[in-house]
Amino acid sequence: MSSIAIIVFAPLLASLIAGLGQRFIGATAAKSVTTAGLFLACALSWPIFLGFMSGTEKSYVEPVLQWVQSGSLNFDWELRVDALTAVMLVVITTVSALVHLYSWGYMEEDPDQPRFFAYLSLFTFAMLMLVTANNLVQMFFGWEGVGLASYLLIGFWYKKPSANAAAIKAFVVNRVGDLGFMLGIFGVFMVFNTVSIPEILATAPNHVGSSIGFLGLRVDTMSVLCVLLFIGAMGKSAQLGLHTWLPDAMEGPTPVSALIHAATMVTAGVFMVCRLSPLFETSQFALNMITVVGATTAIFAATVGLVQTDIKRVIAYSTCSQLGYMFFAAGTGAYGAAMFHLFTHAFFKALLFLGAGSVIHAMHHEQDMRYYGALRKHIPLTFWAMMAGTLAITGVGIVGVGGFAGFYSKDAIIEAAFASSAPWGGYAFFIGVLAALLTSFYSWRLMFLTFFGKPRWIQSEHIQHSVHKTPEQAGSDTTGGYHPHESPVSMLIPLGVLTMGAIFAGFVFHGGFIEAEAGKAFWANSTLAFNEHLMHAMHEVPLWVKLSSTMAMLTGLFVAWNMYIRSDTAPATVAQSFAPLYKFFYNKWYFDELYNWLFIKPAFWFGRLFWKGGDVGIIDRFGPNGSAAVVAFSSRMAVRMQSGYLYTYALVMLLGLVGMISWMMVAAK
């Protein structure tokens, strides 16, 4: 069996063993099998990626089996390996392997660990199927598999009503996006008469300028196909309008949050757009839409992240914002920069989520940052890991010298947006800089509230319950009798590995992603439409453009320091002074309320109408209930006739006999 087949199917096999055989092999064996399967896949993925990066590896397609042959629809199950696949392989398997290891400590007390690890591996298999697909149907198979696995993981604690609601919300919202993706696939097959990705991309330029009938109108063929496909990406990657499921996904265990946000589900949309980039290049309208939606999502999520108090929700909205960066990079033609940010983001976002999980573990599952403070002295390893993640996501670095991972990838996106000739490039540049400022503020706000200042966990009901002491019983102890502790080794090792990625991933690998010559050679082994001219122009922008992101980062840091370190009363003062704006941001621009009014309430109204009026009032009334009423009435009448007296029965028989003779006499005449 080839290495790529082992990479893809090892997680599936491990998932089946852990899920179906958990009663026979036990929790430890189930965890060992799944974790070993992922580390094996990770070990085999890195040589493939480094081979493409060095130029020694060439793209290829490995057949698995014949799949569908129906009329003109013919496609096989194949595993495509190219530079784009290689990037996703190392991202998925590395983060997933570390999440598996991390979960040994984080989920140690959970009684249902085999099921959890089986779901994790199933999730990883589905994502690997998606990124190795050589046709759109196989991609859709992995696309839906990721959706199913995310539903199972978000709702893993199924006895918790909020977790069930979040899982259903994620599933339903993604189905909206998936409808657009399915229509896009149907349209592509109708136009190209194939679902093979290489064949579609090769012939896409031939359809530029053609039109197609859609919703009773004649519209540009490539625009409608690309827009439908992008709607699928909007759902999976939580872009504005179809983003509402992502923050609620925090109801799942923290390792699930890291897996969904850093390496798998939410990056699927970005990957799909980059995989089909030659197709999207044929429609400027679709590219404009991607740019506007991505940039608007970046600023929307950043504003919401400013005021959240749940540590996981802050990082969740950060993910939503960073995905916006990736999309507007793709919309302006900087596909290499989009994939580079996807690559670096996987390391520092997984680090931040797992670091948050370590904080939550230390604080007895308290997630409200208002009840943290001064934790750097108690959990120093977690503190330094999250510090590295914060330095990476805020883009700390020195122009011309170097910096953390986000400094290379996020700055590349902002510079590419400025250098791009795309119609909405200026909008993307401005929003990118503004979002960088807000990202710096809420990231440092998280660090200051969590690790600096005075310990505030004495005010937490969760903490006080855990130590069985009230503040009065705690006496002069300012910690309320509770002392946070560092996480176990199984949780700290992944933090250490991801810290190295957050520090060095940008410096080591930026050449192959965004440098003109090296990038051209690297992406030549893929379907990605690498814009060599834009990459040259990106490096030649004015100095003030290169410094804009750094200045935004420093501004956000300065404001956060003033509000949360220098004067701890400033946040309340600002919130009161800008109460309407604060409330608007805190309620997430009221998207949930708007959707509740537009869709949820009408859906419930129609449901009650058909239930009460249709099902109960008509079907049940004249159907089973009506039949039962007739039978019951007939039974009561028949019972009344059964008196039990012999002379009554004799009279009835006599009347019947008289009636029969009378009928025969009349009939004889």
C-alpha positions as CSV (number, residue, x, y, z in Angstrom):
1,M,0.0,0.0,0.0
2,S,1.3,3.4,-1.0
3,S,2.0,6.2,1.6
4,I,-0.9,8.4,0.4
5,A,-3.3,5.5,0.8
6,I,-2.0,4.9,4.3
7,I,-2.3,8.6,5.2
8,V,-6.0,8.6,4.0
9,F,-7.2,5.3,5.3
10,A,-5.3,4.9,8.5
11,P,-7.6,7.3,10.4
12,L,-10.7,5.5,9.0
13,L,-9.4,2.1,10.1
14,A,-8.5,3.5,13.5
15,S,-12.0,5.1,13.8
16,L,-13.7,1.9,13.0
17,I,-11.6,-0.1,15.5
18,A,-12.2,2.4,18.3
19,G,-15.8,3.0,17.6
20,L,-17.0,-0.5,16.9
21,G,-14.7,-2.4,19.2
22,Q,-14.6,-0.1,22.2
23,R,-16.4,-2.6,24.4
24,F,-13.9,-5.3,23.6
25,I,-10.6,-3.4,23.6
26,G,-11.3,-0.7,26.2
27,A,-10.6,3.0,26.4
28,T,-6.8,2.9,26.5
29,A,-6.5,0.7,23.5
30,A,-9.1,2.8,21.5
31,K,-7.1,6.0,22.3
32,S,-3.8,4.3,21.4
33,V,-5.0,3.0,18.1
34,T,-6.5,6.3,16.9
35,T,-3.5,8.4,18.1
36,A,-1.0,6.0,16.6
37,G,-3.0,6.1,13.3
38,L,-2.8,9.9,13.2
39,F,0.9,10.1,14.1
40,L,1.6,7.5,11.3
41,A,-0.3,9.6,8.8
42,C,1.5,12.7,10.0
43,A,4.9,11.1,9.7
44,L,4.2,10.1,6.1
45,S,2.7,13.5,5.2
46,W,5.7,15.7,6.0
47,P,8.1,14.0,3.5
48,I,5.6,14.5,0.8
49,F,5.2,18.2,1.6
50,L,9.0,18.8,1.9
51,G,9.5,16.9,-1.4
52,F,7.2,19.4,-3.2
53,M,8.8,22.3,-1.4
54,S,12.3,21.2,-2.5
55,G,11.1,20.3,-6.0
56,T,11.9,16.6,-5.8
57,E,8.3,15.5,-5.7
58,K,5.9,15.6,-8.7
59,S,2.2,15.5,-8.7
60,Y,0.4,12.3,-9.4
61,V,-3.0,10.6,-9.2
62,E,-3.4,7.2,-7.5
63,P,-6.5,5.2,-8.4
64,V,-8.4,3.4,-5.6
65,L,-11.4,1.8,-7.4
66,Q,-13.9,2.4,-10.2
67,W,-16.8,4.3,-8.7
68,V,-19.6,5.5,-11.0
69,Q,-20.3,4.7,-14.6
70,S,-23.8,6.0,-15.6
71,G,-24.3,7.3,-19.1
72,S,-21.9,10.3,-19.6
73,L,-21.2,10.5,-15.9
74,N,-18.0,8.5,-15.3
75,F,-15.5,8.9,-12.5
76,D,-13.3,6.8,-10.3
77,W,-12.3,7.1,-6.7
78,E,-8.8,8.6,-7.0
79,L,-6.3,10.2,-4.7
80,R,-4.7,13.3,-6.1
81,V,-1.3,14.3,-4.7
82,D,0.1,17.7,-5.6
83,A,1.6,20.8,-3.9
84,L,-1.9,22.0,-2.8
85,T,-2.7,18.5,-1.4
86,A,0.6,18.3,0.3
87,V,0.0,21.6,2.2
88,M,-3.3,20.3,3.4
89,L,-2.0,16.9,4.4
90,V,0.6,18.3,6.8
91,V,-1.9,20.8,8.2
92,I,-4.6,18.2,8.8
93,T,-2.5,15.3,10.1
94,T,-0.2,17.4,12.2
95,V,-2.9,19.3,14.0
96,S,-5.1,16.2,14.3
97,A,-2.3,14.1,15.7
98,L,-1.5,16.7,18.3
99,V,-5.2,17.1,19.2
100,H,-5.5,13.3,19.7
101,L,-2.5,13.4,22.1
102,Y,-3.8,16.5,23.8
103,S,-7.2,14.8,24.3
104,W,-5.5,12.1,26.4
105,G,-5.2,14.6,29.2
106,Y,-8.1,16.9,28.5
107,M,-10.7,14.1,28.2
108,E,-9.2,11.9,30.9
109,E,-12.2,12.0,33.2
110,D,-14.8,11.5,30.4
111,P,-16.5,8.1,30.6
112,D,-17.0,8.0,26.8
113,Q,-13.5,8.5,25.5
114,P,-13.5,5.7,22.8
115,R,-16.4,7.3,21.1
116,F,-14.8,10.7,21.2
117,F,-11.5,9.5,19.7
118,A,-13.4,7.5,17.1
119,Y,-15.2,10.7,16.0
120,L,-11.9,12.6,15.9
121,S,-10.4,10.1,13.5
122,L,-13.5,9.9,11.4
123,F,-13.4,13.7,11.1
124,T,-9.8,13.6,10.0
125,F,-10.5,10.8,7.4
126,A,-13.4,12.9,5.9
127,M,-11.1,15.9,5.6
128,L,-8.3,13.9,4.0
129,M,-10.9,12.5,1.5
130,L,-11.9,16.1,0.6
131,V,-8.4,17.4,0.0
132,T,-7.2,14.4,-2.1
133,A,-10.3,14.4,-4.3
134,N,-9.7,14.4,-8.1
135,N,-13.3,15.1,-8.9
136,L,-16.1,17.2,-7.5
137,V,-18.3,14.2,-6.3
138,Q,-15.5,12.8,-4.3
139,M,-14.8,16.2,-2.9
140,F,-18.5,16.5,-1.9
141,F,-18.3,13.1,-0.2
142,G,-15.5,14.4,2.1
143,W,-17.4,17.7,2.4
144,E,-20.5,16.0,3.8
145,G,-18.4,13.6,5.9
146,V,-16.8,16.6,7.6
147,G,-20.3,18.0,8.2
148,L,-21.5,14.8,9.8
149,A,-18.4,14.3,12.0
150,S,-18.6,18.0,13.1
151,Y,-22.2,17.4,14.1
152,L,-21.2,14.4,16.2
153,L,-18.3,16.2,17.8
154,I,-20.0,19.5,18.6
155,G,-22.9,17.5,20.2
156,F,-20.6,15.0,21.8
157,W,-21.9,15.9,25.3
158,Y,-25.4,15.1,24.1
159,K,-26.9,15.3,27.6
160,K,-26.2,19.0,27.5
161,P,-29.1,20.9,25.8
162,S,-26.9,23.7,24.5
163,A,-24.5,21.2,22.9
164,N,-27.3,19.5,21.1
165,A,-28.7,22.9,19.9
166,A,-25.2,24.0,18.7
167,A,-24.7,20.7,16.8
168,I,-28.1,21.0,15.1
169,K,-27.4,24.7,14.2
170,A,-24.1,23.8,12.6
171,F,-25.6,21.0,10.6
172,V,-28.6,23.1,9.4
173,V,-26.6,26.2,8.5
174,N,-24.1,24.1,6.6
175,R,-26.9,22.4,4.7
176,V,-27.8,25.9,3.4
177,G,-24.3,26.4,2.0
178,D,-24.2,22.8,0.8
179,L,-27.3,23.4,-1.3
180,G,-25.4,26.0,-3.2
181,F,-22.4,23.7,-3.6
182,M,-24.6,20.9,-4.9
183,L,-26.2,23.2,-7.4
184,G,-22.8,24.4,-8.5
185,I,-21.6,20.8,-9.0
186,F,-24.8,20.0,-11.0
187,G,-24.3,23.1,-13.1
188,V,-20.6,22.3,-13.7
189,F,-21.6,18.8,-15.0
190,M,-24.3,20.2,-17.2
191,V,-21.8,22.7,-18.8
192,F,-18.6,20.6,-18.9
193,N,-20.2,17.1,-19.1
194,T,-17.6,15.9,-16.5
195,V,-16.9,16.2,-12.8
196,S,-13.2,15.6,-13.2
197,I,-11.3,18.6,-11.7
198,P,-8.4,18.6,-14.2
199,E,-10.7,18.4,-17.2
200,I,-13.0,21.2,-15.8
201,L,-10.0,23.5,-15.2
202,A,-8.5,22.8,-18.6
203,T,-11.6,23.7,-20.5
204,A,-12.9,26.5,-18.3
205,P,-11.5,29.3,-20.5
206,N,-13.5,28.0,-23.4
207,H,-16.8,29.0,-21.7
208,V,-15.8,32.6,-20.9
209,G,-18.5,34.9,-22.3
210,S,-21.2,32.2,-22.6
211,S,-24.6,32.4,-20.9
212,I,-26.9,29.9,-19.2
213,G,-30.5,29.9,-18.1
214,F,-30.8,30.2,-14.3
215,L,-34.0,31.1,-12.4
216,G,-35.7,32.2,-15.6
217,L,-32.9,34.6,-16.7
218,R,-29.9,34.4,-19.0
219,V,-26.8,34.9,-16.9
220,D,-23.0,34.6,-17.4
221,T,-22.2,30.9,-17.2
222,M,-19.0,31.0,-15.3
223,S,-20.3,33.7,-12.8
224,V,-23.3,31.6,-11.8
225,L,-21.3,28.4,-11.4
226,C,-18.6,30.1,-9.3
227,V,-21.0,32.0,-7.1
228,L,-22.9,28.7,-6.4
229,L,-19.7,27.0,-5.5
230,F,-18.6,29.9,-3.3
231,I,-21.9,29.7,-1.4
232,G,-20.8,26.3,-0.4
233,A,-17.5,27.7,0.8
234,M,-19.4,30.4,2.7
235,G,-21.2,27.8,4.8
236,K,-18.3,25.5,5.4
237,S,-15.9,28.4,6.2
238,A,-18.4,30.5,8.2
239,Q,-18.4,33.6,6.0
240,L,-20.8,36.5,6.8
241,G,-24.4,35.4,6.4
242,L,-23.6,31.7,7.1
243,H,-21.3,32.3,10.0
244,T,-23.7,31.9,12.9
245,W,-22.9,28.2,13.6
246,L,-19.2,28.7,14.2
247,P,-19.2,30.5,17.6
248,D,-21.9,28.0,18.9
249,A,-19.6,25.2,18.0
250,M,-17.6,26.1,21.2
251,E,-20.2,23.9,23.0
252,G,-18.1,20.9,22.0
253,P,-14.9,19.9,23.9
254,T,-12.0,22.2,23.5
255,P,-10.0,19.7,21.4
256,V,-12.9,19.7,18.9
257,S,-12.7,23.5,18.7
258,A,-9.0,23.3,17.8
259,L,-9.6,20.6,15.2
260,I,-12.6,22.4,13.5
261,H,-11.1,25.9,13.6
262,A,-7.4,25.2,12.9
263,A,-7.0,22.4,10.4
264,T,-10.1,21.0,9.0
265,M,-13.7,22.0,8.5
266,V,-13.5,25.8,8.3
267,T,-10.5,25.7,5.9
268,A,-12.4,23.5,3.5
269,G,-14.0,26.4,1.7
270,V,-10.7,28.2,1.3
271,F,-9.1,25.0,-0.1
272,M,-12.0,24.5,-2.6
273,V,-11.7,28.0,-3.9
274,C,-7.9,27.6,-4.3
275,R,-8.2,24.1,-5.9
276,L,-10.7,25.5,-8.4
277,S,-8.9,28.9,-8.8
278,P,-8.5,28.7,-12.6
279,L,-12.3,28.3,-12.7
280,F,-12.8,31.3,-10.5
281,E,-10.4,33.3,-12.5
282,T,-12.8,33.2,-15.4
283,S,-15.4,35.3,-13.5
284,Q,-14.5,38.7,-12.2
285,F,-17.9,39.0,-10.6
286,A,-17.3,36.0,-8.5
287,L,-13.9,37.2,-7.5
288,N,-15.4,40.6,-6.5
289,M,-18.0,38.8,-4.4
290,I,-15.3,36.7,-2.7
291,T,-13.3,39.8,-1.9
292,V,-16.2,41.8,-0.5
293,V,-17.6,38.9,1.6
294,G,-14.2,37.9,2.9
295,A,-13.1,41.5,3.9
296,T,-16.5,42.2,5.4
297,T,-16.4,39.0,7.4
298,A,-12.9,39.9,8.7
299,I,-14.1,43.2,10.1
300,F,-17.4,41.8,11.4
301,A,-15.8,39.0,13.4
302,A,-13.1,41.3,14.7
303,T,-15.6,43.8,16.1
304,V,-17.6,41.0,17.8
305,G,-14.4,39.6,19.3
306,L,-13.7,42.9,21.0
307,V,-16.4,42.4,23.6
308,Q,-16.7,38.7,24.2
309,T,-15.9,37.4,27.7
310,D,-15.8,33.6,27.0
311,I,-12.2,32.8,26.1
312,K,-13.1,30.2,23.5
313,R,-15.6,32.6,21.8
314,V,-12.9,35.3,21.4
315,I,-10.7,32.8,19.6
316,A,-13.7,31.5,17.6
317,Y,-14.5,34.9,16.2
318,S,-10.8,35.4,15.6
319,T,-11.0,32.3,13.4
320,C,-13.9,33.8,11.5
321,S,-12.0,37.0,10.9
322,Q,-8.8,35.2,9.8
323,L,-10.8,33.1,7.3
324,G,-12.0,36.4,5.9
325,Y,-8.4,37.4,5.3
326,M,-7.9,34.1,3.4
327,F,-10.9,34.7,1.2
328,F,-10.2,38.3,0.2
329,A,-6.6,37.2,-0.6
330,A,-8.1,34.6,-3.0
331,G,-10.6,37.2,-4.4
332,T,-7.7,39.6,-5.2
333,G,-5.8,36.8,-7.0
334,A,-3.3,36.1,-4.2
335,Y,-4.1,32.4,-3.9
336,G,-0.6,31.6,-2.7
337,A,-0.9,34.1,0.1
338,A,-4.3,32.6,1.0
339,M,-2.9,29.1,1.3
340,F,0.1,30.5,3.2
341,H,-2.1,32.1,5.8
342,L,-4.1,28.9,6.0
343,F,-0.9,27.0,6.7
344,T,0.5,29.4,9.4
345,H,-3.0,29.9,10.9
346,A,-3.3,26.2,11.6
347,F,-0.3,26.3,13.9
348,F,-1.1,29.4,15.9
349,K,-4.9,28.9,16.0
350,A,-4.5,25.3,17.2
351,L,-2.0,26.6,19.8
352,L,-4.4,29.3,21.0
353,F,-7.3,26.9,21.3
354,L,-5.4,24.2,23.0
355,G,-3.8,26.8,25.2
356,A,-7.3,28.1,26.1
357,G,-8.2,24.5,26.9
358,S,-5.2,24.3,29.3
359,V,-6.4,27.5,31.0
360,I,-9.9,26.1,31.3
361,H,-8.5,22.8,32.6
362,A,-6.5,24.8,35.2
363,M,-9.6,26.9,36.2
364,H,-11.9,24.0,36.7
365,H,-13.8,24.5,33.4
366,E,-14.4,28.2,34.0
367,Q,-14.4,29.9,30.6
368,D,-15.2,33.5,31.5
369,M,-12.1,35.6,31.4
370,R,-13.5,38.0,33.9
371,Y,-12.8,35.3,36.5
372,Y,-9.2,34.8,35.5
373,G,-6.2,37.0,36.2
374,A,-2.6,36.5,37.3
375,L,-2.4,33.0,35.9
376,R,1.1,33.4,34.4
377,K,2.6,32.6,37.8
378,H,0.5,29.4,38.2
379,I,0.6,28.0,34.7
380,P,3.8,29.5,33.1
381,L,4.2,26.9,30.3
382,T,0.7,27.6,29.1
383,F,1.3,31.3,29.4
384,W,4.4,31.2,27.2
385,A,2.7,29.0,24.7
386,M,-0.3,31.4,24.4
387,M,2.1,34.3,24.3
388,A,3.7,32.8,21.2
389,G,0.3,32.2,19.6
390,T,-0.7,35.8,20.3
391,L,2.6,37.2,18.9
392,A,1.9,35.1,15.8
393,I,-1.8,36.0,15.2
394,T,-1.1,39.7,15.8
395,G,1.8,39.6,13.3
396,V,4.7,40.8,15.4
397,G,7.8,41.3,13.4
398,I,10.2,43.8,11.9
399,V,10.0,44.7,8.2
400,G,13.2,43.5,6.5
401,V,14.2,41.3,9.4
402,G,11.5,38.8,10.2
403,G,8.9,37.8,12.8
404,F,6.4,35.3,13.9
405,A,4.3,33.2,11.5
406,G,1.4,35.7,11.1
407,F,3.8,38.5,10.3
408,Y,4.7,36.8,7.1
409,S,1.3,35.5,6.0
410,K,-1.1,38.2,7.1
411,D,1.2,41.0,6.0
412,A,1.5,39.2,2.6
413,I,-2.3,39.3,2.2
414,I,-2.5,43.0,3.1
415,E,0.3,43.9,0.7
416,A,-1.1,41.8,-2.1
417,A,-4.5,43.5,-1.7
418,F,-2.8,46.9,-2.1
419,A,-0.8,45.8,-5.1
420,S,-3.7,44.0,-6.8
421,S,-5.5,45.6,-9.7
422,A,-8.7,44.0,-8.5
423,P,-11.7,46.4,-8.3
424,W,-12.2,45.8,-4.6
425,G,-8.5,45.6,-3.7
426,G,-8.4,49.0,-2.0
427,Y,-11.4,48.0,0.2
428,A,-9.7,44.8,1.1
429,F,-6.5,46.6,2.0
430,F,-8.2,49.1,4.2
431,I,-10.4,46.5,6.0
432,G,-7.3,44.2,6.4
433,V,-5.4,46.9,8.2
434,L,-8.3,47.9,10.4
435,A,-9.0,44.2,11.2
436,A,-5.3,43.8,12.1
437,L,-5.7,46.6,14.7
438,L,-8.8,45.1,16.2
439,T,-7.2,41.6,16.2
440,S,-4.2,43.0,18.1
441,F,-6.6,44.6,20.7
442,Y,-8.8,41.6,21.4
443,S,-5.8,39.2,21.4
444,W,-3.9,41.3,23.9
445,R,-7.1,41.9,25.9
446,L,-7.4,38.1,26.2
447,M,-3.8,37.8,27.4
448,F,-4.1,40.7,29.9
449,L,-7.4,39.5,31.4
450,T,-6.2,35.9,31.6
451,F,-2.6,36.1,32.8
452,F,-2.1,39.6,34.3
453,G,-3.6,41.7,37.0
454,K,-5.1,40.4,40.2
455,P,-6.6,36.9,40.7
456,R,-10.4,37.2,40.2
457,W,-11.4,33.6,40.4
458,I,-12.7,34.0,44.0
459,Q,-15.8,35.6,42.3
460,S,-16.5,32.5,40.1
461,E,-19.2,30.1,41.3
462,H,-17.6,27.3,39.4
463,I,-14.3,27.7,41.2
464,Q,-15.9,28.2,44.6
465,H,-18.0,25.1,44.1
466,S,-14.9,23.1,43.1
467,V,-13.1,23.9,46.4
468,H,-16.3,23.9,48.5
469,K,-15.5,27.2,50.0
470,T,-17.4,30.5,50.1
471,P,-15.4,33.8,50.0
472,E,-16.2,34.2,53.7
473,Q,-14.8,30.7,54.5
474,A,-11.7,31.5,52.4
475,G,-10.9,34.3,54.8
476,S,-7.9,36.4,53.9
477,D,-6.9,34.1,51.0
478,T,-7.4,36.2,47.9
479,T,-7.6,33.1,45.7
480,G,-10.7,31.8,47.5
481,G,-8.8,28.7,48.5
482,Y,-8.2,27.6,44.9
483,H,-4.8,27.4,43.3
484,P,-4.6,26.7,39.5
485,H,-2.3,24.0,38.3
486,E,-0.4,23.3,35.1
487,S,-1.8,20.8,32.6
488,P,-0.4,17.2,32.3
489,V,2.4,16.4,30.0
490,S,0.1,14.9,27.3
491,M,-1.4,18.4,27.0
492,L,1.8,20.4,27.2
493,I,3.7,18.4,24.5
494,P,1.3,19.5,21.7
495,L,1.5,23.1,23.0
496,G,5.3,23.0,22.7
497,V,5.2,21.6,19.2
498,L,2.6,24.1,18.0
499,T,4.7,26.9,19.6
500,M,7.5,26.0,17.3
501,G,5.2,26.2,14.4
502,A,3.8,29.6,15.5
503,I,7.4,31.0,15.8
504,F,9.1,29.4,12.8
505,A,6.5,28.3,10.2
506,G,6.4,31.7,8.4
507,F,10.2,32.2,8.4
508,V,11.0,28.7,7.1
509,F,8.3,28.2,4.5
510,H,7.3,31.7,3.1
511,G,9.5,31.3,0.0
512,G,7.5,28.4,-1.5
513,F,4.2,30.1,-0.9
514,I,4.6,33.8,-1.8
515,E,8.1,34.4,-3.3
516,A,7.7,34.9,-7.1
517,E,10.3,32.4,-8.4
518,A,10.1,29.8,-5.6
519,G,6.4,30.0,-5.5
520,K,6.0,29.6,-9.2
521,A,8.1,26.4,-9.0
522,F,6.2,25.1,-6.0
523,W,2.7,25.8,-7.2
524,A,3.5,24.5,-10.7
525,N,2.8,21.0,-9.2
526,S,-0.8,21.9,-8.4
527,T,-4.0,23.3,-9.9
528,L,-3.5,26.6,-8.0
529,A,-3.5,29.7,-10.2
530,F,-0.3,31.3,-8.9
531,N,-0.1,35.0,-9.9
532,E,3.7,35.5,-10.3
533,H,3.2,39.2,-11.3
534,L,1.2,40.0,-8.2
535,M,3.8,38.4,-6.0
536,H,6.5,40.6,-7.6
537,A,4.3,43.7,-7.1
538,M,3.5,42.7,-3.5
539,H,7.1,43.0,-2.5
540,E,7.5,46.3,-4.2
541,V,4.7,48.2,-2.4
542,P,5.7,51.5,-0.6
543,L,7.2,51.2,2.8
544,W,4.2,52.7,4.5
545,V,2.1,49.9,3.2
546,K,4.5,47.3,4.6
547,L,4.5,49.2,8.0
548,S,0.7,49.6,8.1
549,S,0.0,46.2,9.6
550,T,2.8,46.6,12.2
551,M,1.5,50.1,13.2
552,A,-2.0,48.7,13.5
553,M,-0.7,45.9,15.8
554,L,1.2,48.3,18.0
555,T,-1.9,50.6,18.2
556,G,-4.1,47.7,19.3
557,L,-1.5,46.6,21.9
558,F,-1.2,50.1,23.3
559,V,-4.9,50.6,23.6
560,A,-5.4,47.1,25.3
561,W,-2.5,47.8,27.7
562,N,-4.1,51.2,28.7
563,M,-7.5,49.6,29.2
564,Y,-6.6,46.4,31.0
565,I,-3.3,47.0,32.7
566,R,-2.9,50.7,33.3
567,S,-6.5,51.4,34.3
568,D,-8.8,48.5,35.0
569,T,-11.8,50.8,35.2
570,A,-11.4,52.0,31.6
571,P,-13.4,49.0,30.0
572,A,-16.5,49.8,31.9
573,T,-16.2,53.5,31.2
574,V,-15.8,52.9,27.5
575,A,-18.7,50.4,27.4
576,Q,-21.0,52.9,29.1
577,S,-19.9,55.8,26.9
578,F,-20.5,53.8,23.7
579,A,-23.4,51.7,25.1
580,P,-25.4,51.3,21.8
581,L,-22.2,50.3,19.8
582,Y,-21.1,48.0,22.6
583,K,-24.5,46.3,22.7
584,F,-24.4,46.0,18.9
585,F,-21.1,44.3,18.9
586,Y,-21.9,42.1,22.0
587,N,-25.1,40.8,20.3
588,K,-23.0,39.9,17.2
589,W,-24.7,42.5,15.0
590,Y,-28.0,40.9,15.8
591,F,-27.7,38.2,13.1
592,D,-29.1,35.5,15.4
593,E,-32.1,37.7,16.3
594,L,-32.6,38.7,12.6
595,Y,-32.5,35.0,11.5
596,N,-34.8,34.1,14.3
597,W,-37.4,36.7,13.1
598,L,-36.9,35.9,9.4
599,F,-36.6,32.2,9.4
600,I,-37.1,30.5,12.7
601,K,-40.4,32.0,13.8
602,P,-42.0,31.6,10.4
603,A,-40.8,28.0,10.2
604,F,-42.4,27.3,13.6
605,W,-45.6,29.1,12.6
606,F,-45.9,27.0,9.5
607,G,-45.0,23.9,11.5
608,R,-47.8,24.6,14.0
609,L,-50.2,25.4,11.1
610,F,-49.6,22.0,9.4
611,W,-49.5,20.2,12.7
612,K,-52.6,21.6,14.4
613,G,-54.6,22.4,11.3
614,G,-53.4,19.8,8.8
615,D,-52.3,16.8,10.8
616,V,-54.5,17.0,13.8
617,G,-57.5,19.0,12.4
618,I,-57.9,17.2,9.1
619,I,-55.8,14.0,8.8
620,D,-56.3,12.7,12.3
621,R,-59.9,14.0,12.6
622,F,-61.1,12.4,9.4
623,G,-58.5,9.6,9.3
624,P,-57.5,7.4,12.2
625,N,-59.4,9.4,14.8
626,G,-62.5,9.5,12.7
627,S,-62.4,5.8,11.9
628,A,-61.8,5.0,15.6
629,A,-64.8,7.2,16.5
630,V,-67.0,5.3,14.0
631,V,-65.9,2.0,15.3
632,A,-66.4,3.0,18.9
633,F,-69.9,4.3,18.2
634,S,-70.8,1.1,16.4
635,S,-69.4,-0.9,19.2
636,R,-71.5,0.9,21.8
637,M,-74.7,0.4,19.6
638,A,-73.8,-3.3,19.3
639,V,-73.3,-3.6,23.0
640,R,-76.7,-2.2,23.7
641,M,-78.2,-4.9,21.6
642,Q,-76.6,-7.6,23.7
643,S,-79.1,-7.8,26.6
644,G,-78.3,-11.4,27.7
645,Y,-82.0,-12.4,27.8
646,L,-83.1,-15.5,25.7
647,Y,-86.5,-14.1,24.8
648,T,-84.8,-11.0,23.3
649,Y,-82.6,-13.1,21.0
650,A,-85.7,-15.3,20.1
651,L,-87.6,-12.1,19.1
652,V,-84.8,-10.9,17.0
653,M,-84.5,-14.3,15.3
654,L,-88.3,-14.3,14.7
655,L,-88.2,-10.8,13.2
656,G,-85.3,-11.8,11.0
657,L,-87.1,-14.9,9.8
658,V,-90.3,-12.9,9.0
659,G,-88.2,-10.3,7.1
660,M,-86.5,-13.0,5.1
661,I,-89.8,-14.8,4.2
662,S,-91.3,-11.4,3.2
663,W,-88.4,-10.6,1.0
664,M,-88.6,-14.0,-0.7
665,M,-92.3,-13.6,-1.3
666,V,-91.9,-10.2,-2.9
667,A,-89.0,-11.5,-5.0
668,A,-91.1,-14.4,-6.2
669,K,-93.8,-12.1,-7.6
